[in-house]
């Protein structure tokens, strides 16, 4: 039987801002998660619906035999604020605040492993990489309540923190208790502010419409009707957190690794994103969460943001991307070019159509020409 107080002190020494301990039980809202999957709200994240993953969520012993306890930790990531004029500049591509610095997995995982190593028991460490409902378990461990935007919110820190977890066979002399399931009251700011109406009801997110999903998890073509709603977001989205009243209590992180090196890291100029090659992408985003989506998806997102920018100086770059080797980039560049140049894009689009072999890109080019009345 281990000391919960000693474990929490050790977690704080390792820079974790929140820590709670709960008995190892299935997530209390597992049935709601299963209904969410059945409704298809997980989109292309098929790993969330795999039967072996569902079985692990139903029985944590399938992850770690003999598991007795879950240690949940939170790590603040809010950094120094940047001027709204930078973040909302349509000529820049906006990046979610959690990705302004280094990859949080690289910061949290070694600390969690060190924390687990001192337990003297079988343990497994996860930073959103396992078949676990971290936010639900975080609520179980007393780290906050679940907001209508589905995020875990601490009443004195808001929601700008990462979650990590240690599954362990160790038992503790005290366990934390969950607080209220939610403390949102009648507030609906997050639901109303979502640009894509991704919340069909409170506490339910349709990932297929979520900007974070579309710019990060979604690997294919972004639906035409959603593209204008993405604004200048190129990686993730902070809207439902930015409008949340609880985030007025968010605490600035003490870890400078999560700070952007400059404003261009948080909101890089679209002209620079549209000109990326493999070498410049690797140099610019190595060690960042953005690295994992790769250059092609980031440039796809930048094309959509360019189409929403109203910035005619981007037209030559988009024209050059009509011959890019990747169909995903060509398709979204065509849409953006048509948005910015209007009928004047006709010649470039027709030339691209005459040599285009990919059926999806051809369909996009034809649709752009049709809308511009240039299909003859």
C-alpha positions in Angstrom: 0.0 0.0 0.0 1.8 3.1 -1.2 1.4 6.7 0.0 -0.8 8.8 -2.2 0.7 12.0 -0.7 4.2 10.9 -1.5 3.3 10.0 -5.0 1.6 13.4 -5.5 4.7 15.2 -4.1 6.9 13.3 -6.5 4.6 14.2 -9.4 4.8 17.9 -8.5 8.6 17.6 -8.4 8.5 16.3 -12.0 6.6 19.5 -13.0 3.1 18.1 -13.2 0.6 20.7 -12.2 -2.3 18.3 -11.5 -2.3 14.8 -10.1 -5.1 12.5 -9.0 -5.3 8.8 -8.2 -8.3 6.6 -8.9 -9.0 2.8 -8.7 -8.6 1.1 -12.0 -12.1 0.8 -13.4 -13.6 1.2 -16.8 -14.4 4.8 -17.7 -17.7 5.8 -16.2 -19.0 7.2 -19.5 -17.9 4.2 -21.6 -21.5 3.6 -22.8 -21.6 7.2 -24.2 -18.4 6.6 -26.0 -19.7 3.4 -27.6 -22.8 5.3 -28.8 -20.5 8.0 -30.2 -18.6 5.4 -32.2 -21.8 3.7 -33.4 -23.0 7.1 -34.7 -19.8 7.4 -36.8 -18.7 10.6 -35.1 -15.1 9.3 -35.0 -14.7 9.8 -38.7 -11.7 8.1 -40.2 -10.1 7.4 -36.8 -10.9 3.7 -37.2 -8.5 2.7 -34.4 -11.1 4.2 -32.0 -13.7 1.6 -33.1 -11.4 -1.5 -33.4 -12.8 -4.3 -31.4 -9.5 -5.0 -29.6 -9.4 -1.3 -28.5 -13.0 -1.4 -27.3 -12.2 -4.6 -25.3 -9.3 -2.8 -23.6 -11.5 0.1 -22.7 -14.1 -2.3 -21.2 -11.4 -4.2 -19.2 -8.2 -2.4 -18.3 -6.7 -5.8 -17.3 -6.3 -6.4 -21.0 -3.8 -3.5 -21.1 -2.0 -4.4 -17.8 -3.0 -7.6 -16.0 -3.6 -7.0 -12.3 -4.0 -3.3 -12.7 -5.2 -1.7 -9.5 -4.8 2.0 -9.9 -4.7 4.9 -12.4 -2.5 7.9 -11.7 -3.7 10.8 -13.8 -1.5 13.9 -14.3 -2.0 17.3 -16.0 0.7 19.6 -17.4 -0.1 23.2 -18.2 0.8 24.4 -21.7 -0.5 27.9 -22.0 2.5 30.2 -23.0 2.9 33.9 -23.2 0.0 35.4 -25.2 0.5 36.7 -28.7 -1.4 39.7 -30.1 -4.7 38.7 -31.7 -3.7 40.8 -34.7 -1.0 38.1 -35.4 -3.2 35.1 -34.8 -6.1 36.3 -36.8 -4.1 37.8 -39.7 -5.7 36.0 -42.7 -2.3 36.1 -44.4 -1.0 33.8 -41.7 -1.8 30.1 -41.0 -2.9 29.7 -37.4 -1.6 26.8 -35.2 -3.4 25.6 -32.1 -1.6 26.9 -28.9 -0.7 23.4 -27.7 1.6 22.9 -30.7 3.5 26.2 -30.5 6.5 24.5 -28.9 8.0 21.1 -28.8 6.0 17.9 -29.0 4.3 17.3 -25.6 4.8 13.5 -25.8 8.6 14.1 -25.7 8.2 16.3 -22.6 5.7 14.2 -20.7 6.6 10.6 -21.4 10.1 10.6 -19.7 8.6 12.3 -16.7 5.8 9.8 -16.5 8.2 6.9 -16.8 10.3 8.3 -14.0 7.2 8.7 -11.9 6.1 5.1 -12.7 9.6 3.8 -12.0 9.4 4.8 -8.4 6.3 2.8 -7.7 8.0 -0.6 -7.4 5.2 -2.2 -9.3 4.2 -3.2 -12.8 3.2 -0.1 -14.7 2.3 1.2 -18.1 2.6 4.9 -19.2 0.4 6.6 -21.7 0.2 10.1 -23.2 -2.9 9.9 -25.4 -1.4 6.8 -27.2 -3.5 4.0 -25.6 -7.0 2.6 -25.8 -8.1 4.7 -22.8 -10.6 7.5 -22.3 -8.2 9.9 -20.6 -10.6 12.7 -20.0 -13.1 10.4 -18.3 -10.5 8.9 -16.1 -9.2 12.4 -15.4 -12.7 13.3 -14.1 -12.7 10.0 -12.0 -9.4 11.1 -10.5 -10.8 14.6 -9.5 -8.8 16.6 -12.1 -11.9 18.5 -13.2 -15.2 18.2 -15.0 -16.2 17.5 -18.5 -17.2 20.6 -20.4 -19.9 20.8 -23.1 -17.0 21.0 -25.6 -16.0 17.5 -24.3 -12.7 18.8 -22.8 -11.6 18.2 -19.2 -11.8 21.5 -17.4 -10.3 22.3 -14.0 -12.2 24.9 -12.1 -9.1 26.9 -11.2 -6.9 26.2 -14.3 -9.3 25.9 -17.2 -8.5 23.4 -20.0 -5.1 24.4 -21.3 -3.3 21.3 -20.0 -2.1 18.0 -21.3 -3.2 14.7 -19.8 -1.0 11.7 -19.0 -1.6 8.4 -17.3 0.1 5.7 -15.4 -1.6 2.3 -15.1 -0.1 0.4 -12.2 -0.6 -2.8 -10.1 0.3 -0.7 -7.0 -2.4 0.2 -4.5 -2.5 3.5 -2.6 -3.6 4.4 0.9 -6.0 7.0 -0.5 -7.9 7.6 -3.7 -9.4 10.8 -5.1 -13.1 11.2 -5.8 -14.7 12.8 -8.8 -16.4 16.2 -8.5 -19.5 17.3 -10.4 -19.8 15.7 -13.8 -20.1 19.2 -15.3 -20.1 22.8 -14.1 -21.1 24.5 -17.4 -24.5 25.5 -16.2 -26.5 27.2 -19.0 -23.4 28.4 -20.8 -23.2 27.4 -24.5 -20.4 29.7 -25.7 -18.3 26.8 -27.0 -21.2 25.3 -28.9 -22.3 28.6 -30.5 -18.7 29.7 -31.4 -17.7 26.5 -33.2 -17.2 27.7 -36.9 -18.2 24.3 -38.3 -21.1 23.4 -35.9 -19.2 20.3 -34.8 -21.3 19.9 -31.6 -24.7 18.2 -32.5 -25.5 18.5 -28.8 -23.7 19.4 -25.5 -20.9 17.0 -24.6 -21.0 15.4 -28.1 -18.4 16.2 -30.8 -18.8 15.2 -34.4 -15.2 14.8 -35.3 -16.0 14.8 -39.0 -16.8 18.5 -38.7 -14.1 19.5 -36.1 -11.4 21.8 -37.4 -8.8 19.9 -35.3 -9.8 16.6 -36.8 -10.0 18.0 -40.4 -6.5 19.6 -40.2 -4.7 16.8 -38.3 -6.4 13.4 -38.3 -8.2 13.6 -41.7 -5.8 12.4 -44.4 -7.9 13.1 -47.5 -9.9 15.8 -49.2 -11.5 18.4 -47.0 -15.2 18.7 -48.0 -15.9 21.7 -50.1 -18.7 23.0 -47.9 -16.4 23.0 -44.9 -13.3 24.7 -46.4 -14.6 28.3 -46.1 -15.4 27.6 -42.4 -11.8 26.7 -41.5 -10.6 30.4 -41.7 -6.9 30.5 -41.3 -6.5 27.4 -39.1 -3.8 25.1 -40.5 -3.2 22.9 -37.5 -5.8 22.3 -34.8 -8.2 24.8 -33.4 -8.6 26.7 -30.1 -12.0 28.3 -30.6 -14.0 26.3 -28.1 -11.3 26.8 -25.5 -10.8 30.5 -26.2 -14.4 31.4 -25.6 -14.7 29.2 -22.5 -15.2 31.4 -19.3 -13.2 28.9 -17.2 -10.1 29.6 -19.2 -9.8 33.0 -17.7 -8.2 31.0 -14.9 -5.7 29.2 -17.2 -2.2 29.3 -15.7 0.9 30.1 -17.7 3.2 27.0 -18.0 6.6 27.0 -16.3 8.1 24.9 -19.1 9.5 27.2 -21.7 9.6 24.2 -24.1 5.9 25.0 -24.9 6.6 28.6 -25.8 6.9 29.5 -29.5 10.4 30.6 -30.5 8.7 33.5 -32.4 5.3 34.6 -33.7 5.9 32.8 -37.0 5.9 29.5 -35.1 2.4 30.1 -33.8 1.1 31.7 -37.0 3.5 31.2 -40.0 2.9 33.3 -43.1 0.9 31.4 -45.6 3.3 32.3 -48.4 6.1 30.4 -46.5 3.9 27.3 -45.9 2.9 27.2 -49.6 6.5 27.2 -50.6 7.7 24.4 -48.3 9.7 21.5 -49.6 10.7 18.4 -47.6 13.9 20.0 -46.3 12.4 23.2 -45.2 9.4 21.4 -43.6 11.8 19.2 -41.6 14.0 22.1 -40.5 11.0 24.2 -39.5 8.9 21.7 -37.7 11.3 19.0 -36.4 10.3 18.1 -32.8 7.0 19.8 -33.1 3.5 18.2 -33.0 3.1 19.5 -36.6 5.8 17.1 -37.7 3.5 14.1 -37.4 1.0 15.3 -40.1 3.7 15.7 -42.7 4.3 18.4 -45.3 1.6 17.3 -47.7 -1.3 17.7 -45.2 0.1 20.9 -43.9 0.3 22.4 -47.4 -3.3 21.1 -48.0 -4.4 23.0 -45.0 -2.4 26.1 -46.1 -4.1 26.0 -49.5 -7.5 26.1 -47.8 -6.4 29.0 -45.5 -5.0 30.8 -48.6 -8.4 30.5 -50.3 -10.0 32.1 -47.3 -7.4 34.9 -47.0 -8.4 37.3 -49.7 -4.7 37.8 -50.3 -4.1 38.1 -54.1 -0.3 38.0 -53.6 -0.7 34.2 -53.0 -2.1 33.6 -56.5 1.3 32.9 -58.2 2.2 30.4 -55.5 -1.2 28.6 -55.9 -0.8 28.6 -59.7 2.6 26.9 -59.3 1.0 24.2 -57.0 -1.4 23.2 -59.7 1.5 21.1 -61.0 2.7 19.8 -57.6 3.4 16.1 -57.5 0.8 15.4 -54.9 -2.9 15.3 -55.9 -4.0 16.4 -52.5 -2.1 19.6 -52.8 -3.2 20.2 -56.5 -6.8 19.8 -55.6 -6.9 22.3 -52.7 -4.7 24.7 -54.6 -7.2 24.7 -57.4 -10.0 25.6 -55.0 -8.0 28.3 -53.4 -6.9 29.8 -56.7 -10.5 29.9 -57.9 -11.6 31.6 -54.6 -8.9 34.3 -54.9 -8.7 34.9 -58.6 -12.3 34.3 -59.6 -12.9 34.3 -63.4 -9.2 35.3 -63.9 -8.2 31.8 -62.7 -9.9 30.2 -65.7 -6.8 30.0 -67.9 -4.7 28.4 -65.2 -7.5 25.9 -64.2 -8.2 24.9 -67.8 -4.5 24.3 -68.5 -4.3 22.2 -65.4 -7.4 20.2 -66.4 -6.0 19.5 -69.8 -3.1 17.6 -68.3 -4.6 16.3 -65.0 -4.9 12.5 -64.7 -6.2 12.2 -61.1 -10.0 11.8 -61.2 -10.6 13.7 -57.9 -8.4 16.6 -59.0 -10.1 16.7 -62.4 -13.5 16.9 -60.6 -12.3 19.8 -58.5 -10.9 21.7 -61.4 -14.2 21.2 -63.4 -16.2 22.3 -60.4 -14.1 25.4 -60.0 -14.4 26.3 -63.7 -18.2 25.7 -63.6 -18.6 28.0 -60.6 -16.5 30.7 -62.4 -18.6 30.2 -65.6 -15.4 29.2 -67.4 -16.3 25.6 -68.3 -16.3 26.1 -72.1 
